[in-house]
Amino acid sequence: MIYAEHLKKEFKKVIKEPGLKGSIKALFKPKKEIVTAVDDINFHVSKGEILGFIGPNGAGKSTVIKMLTGILTPTSGECRINGQIPQNNRQKYVKEIGVVFGQRTQLWWDLPLTETYNVLKEIYEVSDENFKKRMAFLNEVLELEGFIKSPVRTLSLGQRMRADIAASLLHSPKVLFLDEPTIGLDVVVKDNIRNAIMEINKEEQTTVILTTHDISDIELLCKRIVMIDKGKNVFDGDLHELKSKYGQIRELHFETTTKDISNVLAYKEHFNFIDDDISVNVDGNLVNVRFNSSVVPVSEMLKYTLQKIDINDISVKDADIEEIVRRLYKQGV
Amino acid sequence: MKTIKRAFRMHRIFVIQELKRMMEYKGDFIVGIIGFLLGQFFNLLFIWIIFSQIPNLVGWTLEQIVFIYGFSLIPKGLDHLLFDNLWGIGHFIVRKGDFDKYLTRPINPLFHVMVEKLQIDALGELIMGIALICIVLPSLVIEWSFIKIVMILIVIPFATLIYTGIKIATAAIAFWTKRSGNITYMFYMVNDFSKYPINIYNNFVKTIITYIIPFAFTAFYPAYYILTGENPLFNIGVTVLIAIVIMSIGIFIWNRGIKAYESAGS
């Protein structure tokens, strides 16, 4: 369905020294530098799949999405969606896709929301009958009724985002690109949006590519993720794989009556942990130990801990995805 | 044929949307209309005072000068009314990455940008142009013929496209430089020369507005043909030719520009 092959995008950037003097200098003698925002990205998405496309800020996610949607022309490499190259026949191609950029809106700011849909209906040449059906469906999954007659400028961010997603789905696209659809939203609206995405994916086999910084989006929606950093592929696989590959981090939670435990428990020295592999947090008599279980197995840690101190309550937790991603973003791979 | 029909339909829809948008803020809309009518009235008065001080200019009578001036406002006003949104490309649409929207919709982005906004102020230019022509028409000796009327109907849209083409070409520079509003402005301002008979200028200005930034073809040459009936091949034919050339250059730069478009971070 979606193929990205050796995608690369370079931007030219004028380097300026700070201050007015630097700006004037750059005006006459511009120093240009080529910045590679996306460098040899490869992935492939099958029909009906929801792909989580993640990476730290500035990793090149939006640039990739913009190449896939035909907004940017790749410097080299190629992407094909449904057999089409976006840049070749853009107008025909965009009829098959829906695009939402969480930070922008395509709604008519000054007019009631319905007016946007009426114009989009014409732009995408949706028939009256399909339009009616579609609006009923979108109304139901995105709960638009409450504000569909209000001018867009009066909508809350959550309403606006739902309205924007509905706008991108009006023409029943085969592929939906969502660039940070849950940015800045509260938990309830996030839930609503996630459910809508899931429902549309299930009902219509819509392929979805989603970028987000909210790991719960990924855990709830995506079976597979592609992670990029500094414009390069870092990870491509399903969530389970990510966990088993990078998820050797475990957490030990316990409540103790022993005082001054940081002196009693010396994990680092005892097991020869290096810095990144262990961290201990003490909060009164609650202790939280995070460690790399590939260095020291959980059983050893437990044995050592129980030997040294008196424990009231203890539990071992799997690392959550968020923790893994945090580690990956921080150190790269 | 189908594309043209669809283009007209889309144009109508965007215009209606734009009118609705303006009427959304009623107070502003009404005050805008009043201000606009007042402005036009004083403009007309002012021009009349100036022109009545010049009984003739290098062989041109007052009425002829007013006619050329009035005619110049029609293509300018039409372009201003219909395609003013092109200014936005050079000022902020590209710089802020808002151009993304046009690229993800199944209509030609240039067409989309051009017809999305309506600049009602431009009605002032049109009304004034027509008013000036109507005022001097009874005292001008013009030979009317069927061919002449056809020529006028042909030349007005093409003269309009000279403006539009220059705006497209200069606005598209923003795809590389991010901002080109001032370039458009610089070119656009040359049009002031075209409101008066060309032979009042020295050769330098004449050459510029005929061959380099050919605004003289938006007003003086067609108006000259209407007044005298002389040389339609040059006065009308070359206008049409120049409009086609300029639009082609504009569209060429535009299409190259879209490939160079860099969007903005988000």
Interface residues (C-beta under 8 A of the other chain):
Chain A: F11 S62 K66 T69 G70 I71 L72 T73 Q87 R90 Q91 K92 V94 K95 I97 V99 F101 G102 Q103 R104 Q106 W108 D110 L111 E115 V119 E122 I123 Y124 E125 P151 D179 E180
Chain B: R9 M10 I13 F14 Q17 K20 R21 E24 Y25 G97 D98 D100 K101 L103 T104 R105 P106 I107 N108 K259 A260 Y261 E262 S263 G265 S266
